[in-house]
């Protein structure tokens, strides 16, 4: 019942739901108290609405937006409370008093101040908004002043409206005691504070402006011409998709060439992990297309989205789809991939998927480059010293996807069954549950299933913490766990300081000005992250179940902590293959084990589960006796097929592919320049080109496109590209 109410109200916690209920009940209570009239009840009910409103804003609850959409926004709620106070005065027989007219006039003046105050805060933000957001970039000649104090701009409307409290308290006091002076003083204080809060913004509007957009863009282009980037990682997506670009940051740090990360959404920049690579976010399509990227020879794309067209239109660079995972999902063979010069897959399996799908991506357009990100995954053979007496099983389902395919995620039909069986397993296992970041994004049923699974794991964890079987272990490692928990909190706080802005309260423009990577601080942050990961796992017993959400620990950290995996058809399985450990995949669509393996490459070495979680015993048996695991050899073969060879390393293969495309792009560009020169000297009568020109043209085309043919133009959307995300 409560979970249903939370979903309907779009709130994230029970406390938010309680605050929403207090608002829903509080205003009718205020109205009733005004009509009676009963001043103490009015004051109590009004206080409840103030506190509930403040709490929802403090938590950033989505319900605040919903109230605005149904014409019950913040300003309306404050005005309604003030009108009900006026009604209270009238019902209390004070309608003919000076206090009544003072209150009405004061509230009208105060409400009228909201417009200039709102205009000033909006104008300050607009005049502080750069056309780009940068990190590790220092465009010369730009003077960006410090941001105004955030106390004036953060939740400015909410703070301004709360200045009505002196008037409300004063008028209520006057109505209750007959001391009208209190009412006059309260109204005067509210109006004075409103005037002051508005006037104090004016100097910041006049003095804290950033340079005009043209100057900023010119400076950015000057920086690009000086830096001369050669490889660009291009990304566009929602804030929730930040993991798709974060997974490539370390690879970009080790790329052969001068890397640049080019992004399109402002909100994504705050989700980006720390990196020494220059980051340039250009939200405007026209601005993005006018960037001087003439030195870039390779553009890497981590997602298929409509805004890719703004870079794909440049013929001087080679365009490559690298994706954000390698799996048997349909997203891995998206027809949109035809627009790229090449598609890079981890191993032979990716190449074969495109051959089977026949979506227009030729075999010559595919390169197998491995998965450089997987270097941090510890193979099973290398972790013998860290194996715990109780094995750990990681349940990491994927999300529900954009379509209602029952095979997308096991969460909907099998999630609870899987977790229940794991929690009841004998001999016991520890369960880690790490959901996909998109879980529940489209389908509320998936979010509800996630909440039920979370509740199961947390309840089992609480029960195991008091289970007598683990009493000795709890007592033996108590001090170590307490130290680890305290150290985890300290590391999180220190990382927050290291990754925070140079000056507390700085806005986006100021952060762009100051966000230069300090190698020592980055190294310090990485050491802290590594230590923090170790402390996170040490803070709980190796037998304790855990729900793992958020950015830390990372998925690969969970791989290293686990002895087996239960997941779905997704890149999670392909990545886990690097560990060599046993895994299970759920056949949620009910295809049957043989057909499921035939359709899904990653399932060839998996234990196949039904929606009833039948088959888990075989997975647990493989964990308990690795030497008797019948699928061990199949996993080794499949790892090579999915991820490629161990030598040369994935990073070495990735860089070799980058160098090859750089060479092809240079050859293409030289050929174009030569043909343009030949056209300029061709006969004026247009009689045709010489045989030499024809031979040169064929030769250049062969050199430049043998590896990467030119991409065909996209056909959908007003500007030649899909307007919605078209897949992973």
N, C-alpha and C positions, 0 to 999 in steps of 0.2 A: 504493500500500500504506500509506504513512504517513498520507496524507489520510484513508483509510478508517478507520485506527486512531484518528485524532484525532476523527473524527465519532462513532465508537462510544464513545469515552471521554468525549466532550463536553468536550474541552479546546480552548483557543484558539490554541495555539502548539506548536511542536516541543519547546520546552523544558519545557512543562507535560506533554507526553506522556512525555518522558524522566523527569521527576520521578515521574509515575504508575507508570512501569515500575520505577523504583527502589524504590518502596513495595511494589509487587507482588512483586518479587524479594527485597527486603530482609528482610521478616519471615520467610519460609522460611529465609533464610540465618542469621538470628538464632536461630531454632529449632534448626537443624542445629548451629550453634556451641555452643549450650547443651547439646545431647545428647552432643556428642563427649567431653568438654567442651573448648573451646579459647577461652581468655579473649581473646587478641588479635583473633581472628576475630569474636568476639561484639562486642567494642568497636567494631571497624570497621564491621560490618554495622549495629549500633545507631546509630552516628553517621550513616550514610547515610540511615536512615529518619527520623532527627530532621531532617536538612537538607532532605530531599525534602518532608516534611510541612510544614516552615516555608515552603518556597518556594511550595507550592500555596496556602497560606493568604495569603501575601504577595501573590500574583497574583490572589486572589479567584476561584480556579478553580471552575467548576461541579462538578468532580469531587469536591470536598469535600462538597457536598450529596449527591451520589450515594452516597458511602461511608456517610453517615449513614443513608440510606434502606435500605441493605442491612445495617444493624446493625454497621457498622464505623466508627462515628463517632470523633471526636477522643478522647474520654475512653476509649473501648474500646481504641484503638490504644496509648495511653499505659499503660493498665492491663496490656495484653498484654505490652508490653515489660518492665514490672516483674515480671510473673509469670515470664517467660522468664529474667529475671535470678535469681529465686529458684530456678528449675529448674537454672540453671547452678551455683549454690552447692551444691545437693543433689548434682548429678552430680560436682562437684569434691570430694565427701567432706566438705563443711562443714555438713551438715544438723544435726549435733549441737552446733554451736558457738554461742556467744553472738552472734556476728556474724549468723548465719542468722536467729535469732529477732529480733534488733534490726532487721534489714532488713525482715522480714515485718511486724512491729509498726509500724515507721516508715511503710512504704508504705500500710498499712491506715489509720493516722491521717491521713496526707496525703490519701489518696483520700476519706476521710470529710469532710475540710475542703472538698471541692468543692461539697457541697450548700449549706452556709451561705454560701459565697462566691458561688455562682451565684444564690442567693436574694437576697442583698444587691444584686448588680449589677442583677438584674431589677427589684427594688423601686425602686432609685434611678432607673432609666430610666422606670418607670411613674409615679413621683412627679414626674418631670421632663417628662412628656408632656402637652402642651396639647391641648385638643379641637380646636384650630384651628392653622394655620400661616399667618403673615402676612408681608407685605412692604409697606413704605411705609404701614403702618397703626400708629397709636399709641393703643391703647385706654387711656384715662386711669384712674389709680387702681390699676393692676396693678403689683405688685412682683415681678419675676422675677429671682431671684439668678443670679449667674454659675454656669456649669456646673462640675461637678467636673473635675479634671484628666483629660483624655482618656486619659492613660497608664494610668489605673486602670480605664477602661471599654471602651476600644477593644480588641477581641480579648481581652477579659478572661479568658475560659476558656482560651484558648491560652497566654496569659502565665502563668496560675496553674499549668497543668499542666507547663509547662517548668521550674517550680521543683523538679522531681524530679531535675534534672541533678546537683546536688551529691551527692545520695544515690547515684545510679547511678554517678557517677565514683568516689565514695569507696568504695563496696562493691566495684567492679571492681578498684580499686587495692589494697584490702585482700586480695581473693582472689588477686591476682597476686603480691603481695609478702609476704603474711603479716602485714603491719602492720595489725592490726584497728582501731587508733585512727583510721586514715583513714576506715574505714567508719562508725564511730560518729560522727565529726565530720561526715561527709557527710549522714548520716540526720538528725542534730540540726539541721544547717543547713537542710535541706529542710523539716522540720516547723516550725522557727522562722519561716522565710520564709512558709510557708503561713499560720501563725497571724497574722503581721504583715499579710500581704496581705488577710486577711479582716477583721482588727480595724480597719485604716485606713479601711475603707469606712463603718463605722458612723456617724461624725460627719456624713458627707455625706448619709446617709439622713435624719438628723434635722434638718439645717440648710439643705439646698439644695432644698427643695421649691418647686414653683410653686403659684400660687393654685388653688383647686378649680375644677372644670369650670364650675359654675354661675356663679362670679364672672367667669371669663374670658368666657363667652358673654354675660353681662349687659354686660360692658365693650365687647365687640364690637358688640352691638346699640346701645349708647349712641353708639359711634363712627359706626355707620351712620346713626343718626338725625341726628347732627351733620353728617356729610358729605353726606347726601341723594343717593346715586347715582341716576342716571337711565338709564344704559345698562350692561348686564352682558354680558360675554363669558363664557359658561359652558362648562366643558370637563371631561371625564372620559375616562380612557384609560390605557393602559400607559405605562411609562417610555419605551419606544421610539417612542411616538406624540407625544412632546413637540413635534416639528416642526410638528404640526398647529395647536397653539396659538401657537407662536412666530411663525408667519407672520402672525398678526393683531395682534401687539403694537404695531407702528408705527402701524397703522390706528387702534387704540384710543387711542393718544397724540394723534391728531388728530381724534377724534370730537367732534361737537357735543353737549355735555352733560358730565356728571360720570361718567367711566367707572369700572368696577370689573371686575376679573377674578376669577371665582369658579371654583375648582377643587375636585376631590374626592379626589385621591390624593396622599398625602404625598410619595412618591418623585418625583412630577412636579415639585414645587416646586424641587428641586435642578437640574432640567433646563431650567428657564425662563430665557430670556435676560434681561439687565438691562432694566428698564423703570421709568419714573417713575409708572406707573399703579398704584394700590393693588391688591394681590393678596391674596385671602382663600381659603385652602384649608380646607374643612370636610369631613372624611372621613365623619362620621356622618350617615346619612340623616335621622334625627330632628332633629339639630342644624341640618342644612341647611334643612329645611322650616320650622324655627322662627326663622330669621333675619328680622330686620325689614327687608324689602325693599319697604316700602310706597311708596317714592318712585320705584322703578324702573318705567320705562314700556316699555323695549325690552330683550328678552333675545335674545342672539345665540348660536347653537349651531354649533360647528365640526365636530361628529361626531355620528352617530346611535348612541347607546349607551343602555342601560337606565336608567342613573342620571339621564338627562335628565328623567324623570318627576317627580323631586323639585322641579324648578322649573316644569315644564310645568303642574303642578296649580294654579298661581297665575293667576287670571283678570284681575288688575289690570294685568298687563303684556302686551304683544304679543310673541309668540314667533316667531323667524325662524331658518330654517336657512341658514347661509352657507357651510357645508362647509369643506373644506381643499384645494380644487382643482376645476377645471372640465374634465370630459373626457367621452368617449363610453362610459365604463365603466358597467355596470349600477348601480354604487353612486351614480351621479349622478342616477338616477331611482328611488331607493329608495322603496317604498310607505310606509315609515315617515314620509316627509316630510308625509303628510297631517295629522299631529298639530300642525303648526306653522300659525300664522296666515298667514305668508308664506314663500316660498322665494326667496332672492335669487341670481340668476345673473349671470355676467359680461356676457353679451350675448344676442342673439336666439336663438342656438343652444341655450342652456339652456332657454329657454321652449319651443322646438319639440320638444326631447327629451321633455319631460313630456307634450306633446300627443300625440306618437307612442306613448309608453309607456302612456298611459291608466291611471295608477295612482291616480287620485283627486285629483290636484293640479290645481285649475282654473286657467285662464289668468289670471283676475283675482287669483289668489293669488301671482303671480310678479312680481317686480320686477327689472329689469335695472340693475345698479349698477356694472358694471365690475369690475376687479381692482386695487384700490389698491396692492397689493404690487408690481405690475409697474413702478412708476415708476422703479425703480433699473436697469431693463434698458435698455441703450444700443442704439438702433436702428442697423441696419447702415449707414445713410447718415451717421451721426454718428461713426463710428469709422474713417474712411478713414486717418487719420494713425497708427493703431495696428495696421494690418494687417501681419503678418509675411510674409517671403518664403515660409515654409512654412506653409500653411493648417492650422488646427486643427479636428479633427472630434471632437465630444463624443459618447460613447456613454453614454446614461443610461437603462438599462432600468428598468421598474417591477418590483415584486416579484411573487411567484407567486399572490397572492390567497388567498382562503379556499376556493376550489373548484378542481378539477383541470381547468380550461379551458385548452386549449393556446394560446389567444389572450391569456392574461393577461400573460405575459412572454416576450420573445424569448430570454432567457438560456438556457432549457433546451434549445431546439432550434437556435437560430441564433446565440447569443452568441459562441461560439468562431469560427464562420465569419465573422461580421462583423468581429471584431477581427483575425483572420488576414489578411483581405483589405485592411483598412485599413493594417495594418502592412507589407504587401507592396506597397502602392500606388506607382505611378510616374506622374508625379512624386510625391515623398514627401509625406506629411502627418504631422502630430503627432496622436497619439491621447490624449484624456483619457477616463478611465473613471470614472464616478461612479455607483455602484449605489444603489438605493433603500435607506433605512435598515432596512426590514423584510425585505430579501432573506435567504432561508433561515430565516425565522421559523417557517414551517409545513412546508416541504418540504425535506428534506435534500439532495435532488437539486439544488435551486436554489442552496443553499450550496456544494455541490461545484462546480457550474458557475461560480459567482462566483469560487471559489478558482482554478479553471483559467484563467479570463479574467485574473484578477489576475496570475497567474504569467506568462502570455503577455506582458502589457504590461510588467511589471517586467523580464522577460528581454530584451525588445526595447529597453527604455530603457537597460539595461546595455550592450547591444551598440552602440547608437547613440552612447553616451558614448565609445566607443573607435573609432568609424567614422572613417576618414581624411577622408571628405567634409566633416566638421564640425570638422576640426582647427583651421582658421583662426578660426572663430567661437569655439571653446572658448578659444583663446589670447587673442583680442581682448577677450572679456568676462569673463575669469576673476576679476579683482579685483572687478568690479561684482557678480558672482554670489556671491562669498565674502562681500562686505559685506552683500548682501541676506539671505543665509542666517543670518549672525550677527545682523542686525537683526530677522529674523523670530523667532528664539529669544528675543531680548531683549523684543520686543513681547509674545510669549506669556507670558513671565514677569511682565511688568508688568500685563498684563490679568488674570492670575491673582491678583495682589495686589489690584488694584482691585475685583475681583469676589468676593474671598474674604471670610470673616467678619471683623468688627471685631477680634476677639481669637482668636488661634490656639487651636484646641481647643474652641471653643464648640459646644454642641449645638443641636438644632432650636429649643428654647425660647429660647435666648439669641440665635440668629439672628433669630427673629421679633421679639424685643425691639429689636434694634439695626439691622434692615435697613430703614433709611430712605434713600430715593434722594437723592443729592447731585447737583444739576444740573451742577455743574462736573465732578464725577467721571464722570457719564454722558457728558457732552460729550467729556471726555478719552478715555474708553473708545471712543466712536464714532470719534474721530480716529485712535486707535491701530488699531482694527479696519480702517479704510480703508487706513491705511498698511501694516498687516500683510498685507492682501490684495495690495497692489501688490508688497510685498517677496517674498511667497510665489511669485508668478509670475516675478519677476526672479531668484530664487535658482536657477532652472533655465533652461537655454537654451530659446529659443522653438521649438526643433526636438525637444526631449526629451519623450518620452511620460510620462504621469503617471497614477497611480491616486489619485483624490481621495475620501477618506472623512472621516467626522466632520462636525462643525458648520461648520468653516472649511476652505477657502473654501466659501461658500454656493453653492447651485445657480445662482442668478442671476449670481454672480461667474463661474461657469464658462460661462454663456451669453455674457457680455461678452467672455470670452477666446476664444470659439470662432467659427468661420466657418460651421459646419454642425452639425446634430444628427442622431443616429440614436437612435430611442426606440421606445416602444410606445404603444398607445392608453392615454393617461393624461393627467393635468393638466400634465405636463412639456411635452407637445407644445403644448397650448393656451397655456401661459405663454411658451414659446419664440416663439410667433407674434408677440409684441410686438416682437421683434427684427427681423422681416422677413427673416431669413436662410433659406436653403434647409434642408430637413429631410427625413428618410426615416423611414418607419414599417414595421415588420416584420409581415407577414401570417403570423403563426406558425400560425394555424389552417388555412392553405391555402385560403382562400375564393376566391382569384383577385382580381386588381387591381380589376376593375369592381365586383364584389360587395362587396369590402372597402371601397371608397370609398362605395358606396351605404349601407352599414351604419354607417359611421364618418365623422362630419362632418369631424373634424380631418384625415382622410386625403385630402380633396378637392384639396389643393394640395401633396401629399407625393409623393416618390418611393417607390413601394411595393417592398419587398424580400421575397423568398422566404426560406425557412429556409437556403438555400444562400448567402444574401447577394447573390444576383444582383440587379442594378440599382444597385449602389453606384457603378458607373462614371458613371451619369447624375448622381448627387449630386455626385461629385467634379468633373465637368465644369461643373456650375453654380457650384461654388466657384471654379474656375479662371477662368471667364469670366462674371462676373455680368451683363454686358450681354446675353449670349445665353441667359440662363436662361428657358426657356419657361414656367415656373411662377410667375414673379415677379408678374404681374398677378393670378393666382389667389390668391396668398398675401395680397396687399393686400386683396382683397375678403373673403377668409376671416377675416382679422384683424378687420375691422369686424364681421363676423357673429358671431364667437366672443367678442370682447372689448368690443364696443361702440365708439362714436365716441371720438376723441381729445379732443374738446371738447364739453361741459365735462369736466374731468378725472374720473377714476374716484373720487377722494376726494370731489370736490364732489357727484357723483351719489350716492355712498354716504351722505354726510351729509344730502342731501335726502331720501333714503329713511328715514333715522333720524328726521328731524323730522316727516315725514308720519305715521309710526307713533306717535310720541309724541302727536301731535294726536289720532289715532284712539283711542289708549288713554285719554287724558284725557276724550274725548267719551263713550266707553263707561262710564267710571267715574262721570261725572256723571249719566249716564242711569240707572245702577243706583241711585245714591243717591236720585235723584228718585222712581224707582218704589218704592223701599223706603219713602220718606216717604209716598207716596200710599197704599200698602198699610196703613200705620199709621193713616191717617185714613179708610180705606174703611168702609162700613157693617158693623156687627157681625154682621148676618144673612148676610153673604157673598153678597148679591144680585148682586154683580158690579161691575165698574169703570165709570166714566163714559166717555162717548164721548171726552172730552178726554184721559183717561188712555190710551185706546187709540191716539189720534192721536199723543200724546207718545211712547208706547212705540215706535210704528212709526218716528217721526222719529228718535229716539235710536238705534234699531238701524241705521237707514240711515246716519246720520252716522258711527257708530262702526265699522261693519263693511263699509262700501262698499269699503274698501281691503283689510281683513283679516278674513275671517270667523272666528268662534271655532273653535278646533281641536277635532275629535272626540276622544273618549277613546281611548287605545290599548287593544287588546283582548288582548294576550298577556302572560303572566307573572302571577305571583301578585299583584303590586301594580299591574297594569295596564300594565306596560312590559316589553319584551324584557329578558331577564336576561343575554344575551350581546351583544357588539357586533354590530350588524346591517348595518354597512357602513362605508365610508369615512367 
